[in-house]
Amino acid sequence: MSIKVPGWVPPTLGLISRVAPKAVARIVGHRVLRPRQNAPQFWEVEPLRGDEPEPRELTLANGLAALCWEPLAATRAPWVFAQHGWEGRPTQFRPLAGVLVAQGYRVLAIEGPGHGRSPGKRASPWLFAQALLAAQAEFGAPDAVVGHSLGGGAVPIALAHGLRARRVATLGAPAAMSEITENFLKAVGVGTAARSELRRLMDEHGGRPMRELDPEVLAALSPVAQVPALIVHCVDDVIVAPNQGRRLAAAWPAATLRETRGLGHRNLLRDPATLEAVAAFFQAR
């Protein structure tokens, strides 16, 4: 993942971490786990077209916010759960929801903890996975699940912990989130002792070592390995490197890799060819 760090940060944190490694670990950990929200893309906020379904706002039983798009005959329509990425929002799934609703699905896009209307101050792949499991507990098992970026990285975690979905798709998702954390630590210049303390805090937060929650590790294990997955990644992605998508597809026995060009990280969510490919993949039996 591409990380931009002001030039003064590495030497400053490097110096402080030598004398107060635990304090620096807490400061950096606070930043790693506490999201802000990116500004919405124009296609999230433009007026609804005449044939476009209007979402309704929901509050899940666990307090998380969500958006729901559904066809007119929604009572028997299968669910697709959608999880946005770090500092994302449910409205990013508006273009995909339009395609899926037209094909008879209901779409539930969950707003992650610490984002927008959802409560909490922290977010992580583990908490995103818990959000998907909470939605299943409330609405029943989804027919399919789609996740973008870090939300896609949460999908294998949720599958490994009881999410039951017939098919899943990830868009621009990482294969090894523990590596992203390590790269961040290197970029900010944190010393060895502070790194070890931050790893401990992150392991504690996830209930197990970070490496055990990496998508490429879980994808090779039952029950995740048996779930058909469509891995979509753009070769021009500068947020999550394209090699991450290739690694995830290689580790997932039932995965198909679809690489795109010229879309970057977020425009996957509105590209008509990508959306149609995801919808066709979900419809396959």
N, C-alpha and C positions, 0 to 999 in steps of 0.2 A: 504494500500500500504506500502511495506517495504521501510523505509527511513534510510539511513546511514548518521550519522552526526558526524564529528570529536568531540572528547571529550571537546575541549576548546570552542566550539561554544555556547552551551547553557548558561554557566555562563557569557560569554562575552556579548552576546546579551541581556541576562536577565538584566545585570547591566546597559547597555546603554539604554535599552528600558524604564527604570524607569525615566530617565531624558530627553530622547528625543524620545518619542513613535512614533511620526509622521515620524521622520527620519528613524527609524528602520523599520517601516511599508513600507516605500518607498523602502528601500534596499531589504527587504525580498520579497516584491511584484515584484520587478524587477527580482529577481531570479526565483520566481514562474512562471512568465509569459514569461521568456526569455529562449528558448530551446537551447541546443546544440544537435548535432546528434551523436547517437551511431555508433560505427564502424559496417560496413555491415557484415552480416553473410556470410559464404562461399557460400551458395546456392544462394545468390543474385548476385554474381560476377563470378561464374564459367562459362566457355564457353557454348554457346547455343548448345543444342542437335540438331540433324538433323530435328526432327519433331517439334521443339519448335518454336512458333511464336516470331518474333523479335519486340520489342516495338519501337514506334517512340515518340520522345519528342515533346510535345506541350507546348504552352504558352497560357493560357486562357485569355479571354478578360479583366479580372481583374488583369492580370499580374502574377497569380500563375502558377507555372510549373506543368506539369503532364506527365504521361506516358500512352500511348494508345496501347493496344494489340487488334487486330481484325482479323477475318477470311477473306478469299479472297473475298467473297461476302458480304462486310461489309455495303453496303448502306441500307439494310433493317434489319440488325442484331440489336436486342435489346441491350440497354446499361445496364451495371452494373457499378455503381460508387463505388469506393473503397477509404477509408480514413484511413491512417496509424495512429499510436499512437504518444504519446509524444516522441520527438527525434527520430522518425522513418523515413521511406522513402518509396516512391512508389515501389521501386524494391522489397520490402518485399512481394508484391503481385504477383511476377513472377510465383511461382508454381501454385497458384490458377488461374491466368490468363490462363496458359496453359490448365488447365482442362476446364475452361469456354469457351475459344475460340473454343476448340474441339467440344463443344456442341452448337456452333452457336451464342455466345454472343460477344459483344464488351466490353472491360474493360477499364475504365478510372480511373486511380489511381492518385489522386490529392496530390500534395506536399503541406503540410500545410504552412501557413505564418510563416516566420522566420526560415524555414527549407531549407537547400540546395539552389537551384536556385530560390526559391520563395522569393519575397520581404518581407520586414517587419522585426521587431525585437521581436515581441511578438506573442505568440500562446496561445490558450485556447480552451476549448470545444465550447465556443460561436463562436470563429473565425473559428474553423473547421466546425461547422454547417453552417456558412455563406459561406464557400468555397463550400460545397455541393449544397447550394441554387444557388450560382453563376454558377456552372456547369449546373444545371438544366435550368437556364435562357438562357444559351448558346447552349446547346445540346438537350433540351427537357427533359421531365420526364423520369427517368430511369425505367427499368423493376424491378431492384433490387438494393440494396445497401448493402455493407459489410464494417464493421469498426472494426479495431483492437485496443484494449486497449482504450486510450482516444478518438481515432477516433470512436470506437464503442459507447462511451458515448455521442458523438456528434450527433449520428444518431437520437435518440428520439427528441433532440432539433430541428434538421432540420425538422423532420416530423411535429412537433408542429408548425413550422413557415412556412409551405407551401410546403415541399418536398413531391412529389407524387411518391411513389414506391409501387409496388404490394406486394413485400416481402423484408425482411431485415434479415441480420445475423450479430451478434456481436461475436467477438472472444476475450476472456479475458477482457471484458469491465467492468468498475465499475458501481455499482448501485447508489452510493452516493458520488459524487465528492466533495461535501462540507465537508464530513467527512475526506477525504484525505487531504484537505487543513488544517482542524483543527488538524489532526494528525501531519502534518508537523510543524505547529506552536508550538505544544507541544514539538516536538522533538528538535527544535532549541532553546527552552527556552524563547520565546517571552513573555513579560509581558502582563497583562490584557488590559491596555490602547492601547498598540501597536496592540494587536490582534483585538480589536474593530475597530481601524483605518484601518487595513488591510482588514477586512471584508467589511468595507465601500468601500474601493478602488475596491475590487473584485466585489461587487454588482454593483458599478458604471460601471465597465468594461463590465459586462454582461447585463447591462440595467435593472436588476431586482435582487432580493435577490438570492444568490447562491443556496439555497435550492430549489427554484422554478425551477432551471435548472437541478436538479438531475434526472438522467434517471428513477429511480424508481418512482419518483413523476409524471413525464410526461407520463410514460408508462401506467398509469392507467387512463389517460385522453383522450378524443376524440381530434383529430383524430388518435392519436398514438395507442390507445388501439385496434383499429380494424385491424391494419396491422399485418399479420402473421410474427412472428419473430423466428429465431433459435438462441438461446443463447448457445454458446459453451464456456466452461471453464474447465481448468485442475485442478484437485484436488491438484496438486503439485505446483500450481502457487504461487510464493513467492513475485511477484510484485503487483498483484491485487488478494487479498485473494479469495479463491473459494466461500466463503459465499456471496461475492458481486454478483457473477453470479447467485447464488440461489435466492438472494433477487430480482434481476432484473427480473428473470423468474417468480417469484411468483407475482410480481406487474403487469406484462404484461399479460392481459387476453388471448391474441392470441399467446402467446409464448410457445415454446418447449425448454426444457433444455437438452443439451447433455454434459455430463461430461466425460472427458478423464483422463488418468493417464500416468505419465512419460514424459509429453511434456513440462511442465513448461509454461512460458508466451509466448515466441516467436516461439517455434517449432510447435505451432498450425498452423502457416502460411505455413508449408511445409509438414505436416503430410498427407499422401495420404488418409487415412480414413476420416479425417476431411474435406479435400478438396472435396472429393466425396459426403460427406453428405451435404455440403453447396450447391454444384451444383445440387444435387437431390432435395433439398428443393426449390431452385429457379425454377426448372423446373416444380414442382408440380402445378397443376391447380385446 
